[in-house]
Every structure is written in C-alpha cells, then in structure tokens.
Amino acid sequence: MRTEEAGAGRTARPPTGRRSGGLRERLELGTARIPFRVKLGLVWIGIFVVLGILFALARFDTPWLRQHYWFIFRGLPWTVAISVMAIALASILALLGALGRISKNSIAVGLTGFYTSFFRGTPLIVQMFLIYLALPQVGIALGGPWARTLTLDPLRAGVIALGLNYGAYMTEIFRAGIQSVGHGQSEAAESLGMTYRQKMRRIVLPQAVRVIIPPTGNEFIAMMKDSALVSFLGTVVAQMEIFRRAQLLGRRDFRPLEALLAAAVMYWVLTTVFQYFQGRLERRLSRGYVREVAGKPEVPPH
C-alpha cells in the first residue's frame, strides 16, 4: 500500500532529450517574430566579431599590411585576366568536346574521350609544367619553327593549362546542357530543312545556355582561385597575380602570414563579387521557367 502511494506521489521527470527539445522550441518561438534576414545578419556579425578578436590576439603587423596591401592588390587585374582568357578557351574546348561526345563519329568520340580522360585524370599543376617545360623539348625535336612556336612564357602556358583542364570538366556540363533540350526541338528543326549547324546554332544551343551558365559560373569562380598555381611557373613582376605578389613580399620582409592573409581576403572578396553577379544572371535566365508567388520563386511540379 505504501509502495503504491509512494509511486503515485512521485513526479515523472521528462527525459533529457525532451528537455533540450523544449528549450530549442522555446527559443524558436521567442525569436519567431524576428525576420530571418535579421537573424542571419546577427550570425554574420558574431562571426566577424570573433574573427576580429582572434586577429587582435594574434598581433598581426597591421602597419605592414597598410603599407604593402596595394602592391598585392595590383595583382588582381592579372588574376581576373588569366581567369577570363582561360574560361574563354575552356568554353570553346568544352563545346567542341560536348559535340564530339554526342556525335556518331568514332574519331570524334575517341578524341574527345581521350582529351577528357587525360586532363581529368592528371593534376593541374603537372599539366602546367608539361606545357611549360615539355612542349619546348618537343618543338626542339621537331625542328624548324616549332621550337619557337612551342616555347611559351609562363603566363601563356598557365592560361592554356587552365583552359585545357577546365575545358575537360566543362565538356560534361555542355553535353548535359545540349541533351537537356527536348528531341522534339531537333526534330522540328530538321523538318524545316535546317542543317545540323543551323539546328545547333539557332535552336539547341540558345536553349542549352540556360542550363550551362550556372555551373560554368561556378567553374569560373573556382578557376580564379586556381589561377594562383600559375605563380609556380614564375612570372615577371609586371604580370604577377595576387598570390605571387603576396608570396614574394612575405618572403622578403619575413611576413608570410600577413601577406597570405591579405591575399586570402582579396580572393574572398573577388569571388563574393562574382557570385553576386552570377546569382543575378541565373535569376535573369530563369525568367519564364520559374514561377513566382508572393515574391518568392515556386518550383514547378515535376
């Protein structure tokens, strides 16, 4: 009898998981009226406050940073120029590679298959040194004007290596974009008497661009960071990009951490700017394909 009364008088304790869950729910209810953008902004502010505290505790040489940041910043145009030239080359190679992969010509399929397999299967830095150091030897062996033609300066060798490497990866992006266009479009173009070139130029490629642009923008942003590998080939002072300038300046003044930190911030700001414009371009290309309800995009049903 006493056991039953004692058991009846006990208060059941909630499990630990429920208690923590209740706390989380109370926090969510308490902050429900705060807009999501405000909460997100507070998170970012907290992150920067923590980084600022760590920066102060590390005691970086801020006078040195203020004095030399402009020298590092002057490499930014070359970083962008290398990336733009390389992405242009990569886009051309990717388009040719995609057309070769989907063709019924065995030679085209074989060549594009070897190209994508080799440049996707070997490191980018190895490809750079092959183009910069091995091509001149091939030119010397061939003789004649080839020795002069295949001897490239570090900047051109880096651009070609970046273009070949990223073109191999982007080949699949272009192929997927082209194959995303319905077969009915191609059949309609053929029924109108269009040639293969006219069909691709007027019908297929304009519609494939909507699918190709977003991942190509991501590849361009990644390429801007990989452009730092060109510095390993060695460049003249006038053509040094961000990382090369930071590397040499840090070594000279025994401030490698400060120099590399300045370079990292510049790369971060640069990629953030391009991500913003990429987002705007994607929204512009998605008009007519994504419906909007109350100012928010609505994903169409599958």
C-alpha positions in Angstrom: 0.0 0.0 0.0 2.8 2.3 0.9 4.6 1.4 -2.2 1.6 2.3 -4.4 1.2 5.7 -2.6 4.9 6.4 -2.9 4.7 5.5 -6.6 1.6 7.7 -7.1 3.2 10.6 -5.3 6.3 10.6 -7.5 6.6 13.2 -10.2 7.6 11.9 -13.6 10.8 13.5 -14.8 10.9 14.3 -18.5 13.7 12.7 -20.5 16.8 14.7 -21.2 16.1 14.8 -24.9 12.6 16.3 -24.3 14.0 19.0 -22.0 16.6 20.1 -24.6 13.9 19.9 -27.3 11.6 22.1 -25.2 14.4 24.6 -24.8 15.0 24.7 -28.5 11.3 25.1 -29.2 11.0 28.0 -26.7 14.0 29.7 -28.4 12.4 29.2 -31.8 9.1 30.6 -30.5 10.8 33.5 -28.8 12.6 34.5 -32.0 9.8 33.7 -34.4 8.9 37.4 -34.8 12.5 38.3 -35.8 12.9 38.2 -39.6 15.2 35.5 -40.9 17.5 38.1 -42.6 18.0 39.9 -39.2 18.9 36.6 -37.5 21.3 35.8 -40.4 22.9 39.2 -40.1 23.4 38.7 -36.4 25.1 35.4 -37.1 27.5 37.1 -39.6 28.2 39.9 -37.2 29.0 37.4 -34.5 31.4 35.6 -36.8 33.2 38.9 -37.7 33.4 39.8 -34.0 35.1 36.5 -33.2 37.5 36.9 -36.2 38.3 40.4 -35.0 39.1 39.2 -31.6 41.3 36.5 -32.9 43.0 39.0 -35.2 43.8 41.2 -32.3 45.1 38.4 -30.2 47.4 37.2 -33.0 49.0 40.6 -33.0 49.5 40.9 -36.8 51.7 43.6 -38.1 48.9 45.9 -39.2 51.2 48.8 -40.1 53.0 46.5 -42.6 49.7 45.4 -44.0 48.6 49.0 -44.5 51.9 49.8 -46.2 52.0 46.9 -48.6 48.5 45.8 -49.4 48.4 48.0 -52.5 51.3 46.1 -54.0 49.4 42.8 -53.5 46.1 44.4 -54.8 47.8 45.3 -58.1 47.9 41.7 -59.0 44.1 41.5 -59.0 43.7 42.6 -62.7 46.1 39.8 -63.7 44.2 37.3 -61.7 40.9 38.3 -63.5 42.7 38.5 -66.9 44.1 35.0 -66.6 40.8 33.6 -65.5 38.8 35.3 -68.3 41.2 34.1 -71.0 41.3 30.6 -69.6 37.5 30.3 -69.2 37.1 31.5 -72.9 39.4 28.8 -74.1 37.8 26.3 -71.8 34.3 27.1 -73.1 35.4 26.6 -76.7 37.0 23.3 -75.9 34.0 22.2 -73.9 31.6 23.0 -76.7 33.8 21.1 -79.2 34.2 18.2 -76.7 30.5 18.0 -76.0 29.6 18.0 -79.7 32.2 15.2 -80.2 30.9 13.2 -77.3 27.3 13.2 -78.6 28.3 12.6 -82.2 28.2 9.3 -84.0 31.6 9.7 -85.5 34.0 7.3 -83.9 37.1 9.5 -84.5 35.4 12.5 -82.7 34.2 10.3 -79.8 37.6 8.8 -79.4 39.5 12.1 -79.5 37.1 13.8 -77.0 37.1 10.7 -74.8 41.0 10.8 -74.6 41.0 14.5 -74.0 38.6 14.4 -71.1 40.1 11.3 -69.6 43.7 12.7 -69.7 43.0 16.2 -68.4 40.6 15.0 -65.7 42.9 12.2 -64.6 46.1 14.2 -64.1 46.8 17.1 -61.7 46.5 20.6 -62.9 50.0 21.6 -61.7 51.5 18.6 -63.6 49.8 19.8 -66.8 51.1 23.3 -66.3 54.7 22.0 -66.1 54.2 19.7 -69.0 53.1 22.6 -71.2 55.7 25.0 -69.9 58.7 22.6 -69.8 57.9 19.6 -72.1 56.5 21.4 -75.1 59.7 23.3 -75.8 61.6 20.0 -75.9 59.0 18.6 -78.4 59.5 21.7 -80.5 63.3 21.3 -80.5 62.9 17.7 -81.5 60.6 18.7 -84.4 62.9 21.4 -85.5 62.2 24.4 -87.7 59.7 27.0 -86.5 58.2 24.5 -84.0 60.9 25.3 -81.4 59.9 28.9 -81.2 56.2 28.3 -81.5 56.0 25.7 -78.7 58.2 27.7 -76.3 55.7 29.6 -74.2 56.1 32.2 -71.5 54.7 31.3 -68.0 51.5 33.4 -68.4 50.5 31.8 -71.7 51.4 28.3 -70.5 49.3 28.8 -67.4 46.3 30.1 -69.4 46.5 27.2 -71.8 46.8 24.7 -69.0 43.8 26.1 -67.1 41.8 26.2 -70.3 42.6 22.6 -71.2 41.9 21.3 -67.7 38.7 23.2 -67.1 37.5 22.5 -70.6 37.7 18.8 -69.9 35.5 19.1 -66.9 33.1 21.6 -68.6 32.7 19.2 -71.5 30.2 17.2 -69.4 28.4 20.4 -68.4 28.0 21.4 -72.1 26.9 17.9 -73.0 24.3 17.7 -70.3 23.0 21.2 -71.4 22.7 20.2 -75.0 21.0 16.9 -74.2 18.6 18.7 -71.9 16.9 20.2 -74.9 13.9 18.1 -76.0 14.3 15.8 -79.0 11.1 17.4 -80.4 13.0 20.6 -80.9 15.6 18.9 -83.0 13.0 17.0 -85.0 11.1 20.2 -85.7 14.3 22.0 -86.9 15.1 19.0 -89.2 11.5 19.0 -90.5 12.0 22.7 -91.5 15.1 21.7 -93.6 17.7 23.1 -91.2 21.2 21.7 -91.4 23.0 20.3 -88.4 24.9 23.6 -87.9 21.8 25.7 -88.3 19.9 23.5 -85.9 22.6 23.8 -83.2 23.2 27.5 -83.7 19.5 28.6 -83.8 17.6 26.0 -81.8 19.6 23.8 -79.5 22.4 26.0 -78.1 20.3 29.0 -77.3 18.1 26.8 -75.1 21.0 24.9 -73.6 22.6 28.1 -72.4 20.1 28.3 -69.5 21.4 25.0 -68.2 25.1 25.6 -69.0 25.5 29.1 -67.5 25.1 28.3 -63.7 27.7 25.5 -63.5 30.0 27.4 -65.8 29.9 30.4 -63.5 30.9 28.0 -60.6 33.8 26.8 -62.7 34.9 30.4 -63.4 34.9 31.2 -59.7 37.0 28.0 -59.0 39.4 29.0 -61.8 40.1 32.4 -60.3 41.4 30.6 -57.2 43.3 28.0 -59.2 45.0 30.8 -61.2 47.3 31.1 -58.2 49.1 27.9 -59.5 50.5 30.0 -62.4 52.9 31.5 -59.9 54.8 28.2 -59.6 55.9 28.7 -63.2 57.4 32.1 -62.4 56.3 35.4 -64.0 57.8 38.8 -64.5 56.9 41.4 -61.9 54.6 43.3 -64.2 52.4 40.2 -64.7 52.3 38.8 -61.2 48.9 37.9 -59.9 47.7 38.2 -56.3 49.3 35.0 -54.8 52.7 35.6 -56.4 52.9 39.1 -55.2 51.9 38.1 -51.6 54.4 35.2 -51.7 57.4 37.3 -52.7 56.6 40.2 -50.5 56.1 37.9 -47.4 59.4 36.2 -48.0 61.3 39.5 -48.5 60.0 41.1 -45.3 59.6 37.9 -43.2 55.8 38.5 -43.0 54.4 35.4 -44.8 51.3 35.2 -42.6 50.3 38.8 -43.0 50.9 38.7 -46.8 49.0 35.4 -47.3 46.1 36.7 -45.1 45.9 39.8 -47.3 45.8 37.6 -50.4 43.2 35.3 -48.9 40.9 38.3 -48.2 41.3 39.7 -51.7 40.4 36.3 -53.2 37.4 36.0 -50.9 36.1 39.5 -51.9 36.7 38.8 -55.6 34.8 35.5 -55.6 32.0 37.0 -53.5 31.5 39.8 -56.0 31.4 37.3 -58.9 29.0 35.0 -57.0 26.6 38.0 -56.6 26.6 38.7 -60.4 26.3 35.1 -61.1 23.2 34.9 -59.0 21.7 37.8 -60.8 22.5 36.2 -64.1 20.9 32.9 -63.1 17.7 34.7 -62.0 17.6 36.6 -65.3 18.0 33.4 -67.3 15.3 31.6 -65.2 12.6 34.1 -66.1 9.8 32.2 -67.8 10.9 28.9 -66.4 10.3 29.5 -62.6 7.0 31.0 -61.4 7.0 33.4 -58.5 4.4 33.5 -55.8 4.3 36.4 -53.3 7.8 37.5 -54.4 9.3 34.0 -53.9 10.2 31.5 -56.6 8.0 28.5 -56.8 9.5 25.3 -58.1 7.2 23.9 -60.9 5.8 20.4 -60.2 7.6 17.5 -61.8 
